[in-house]
Amino acid sequence: MANFTGLSSDFYPLHTDEEFAKQTQFGGRIFHGPGVFAVAAGLESRLGPKRAPRSPSSA
């Protein structure tokens, strides 16, 4: 998380300060939204996209 914080320059306390974040509705720090997308994109590139199963009527 620290690397992504530096890369994005988003130092908002909800992402970086555990004591501050404990006082919020989330109860702790949360990961940056774009960071979640970056992790998901990385996993997809390694594992391949998940394909929806074909329905029997589309054959």
FENCOR-V450401 format. One record per backbone hydrogen bond with DSSP energy under -1.0 kcal/mol. NH is the residue of the N-H (numbers start at 1). CO is the residue of the C=O. If there is no record, write none. Layout:
BEGIN
{{NH | CO} {NH | CO}}
END
This chain:
BEGIN
{{5 | 1} {6 | 2} {7 | 3} {8 | 4} {9 | 5} {15 | 12} {16 | 12} {17 | 13} {21 | 17} {22 | 18} {23 | 20} {24 | 21} {30 | 14} {36 | 32} {37 | 33} {38 | 34} {39 | 35} {40 | 36} {41 | 37} {42 | 38} {43 | 39} {44 | 40} {45 | 41} {46 | 42} {47 | 43} {48 | 44} {58 | 55} {59 | 56}}
END
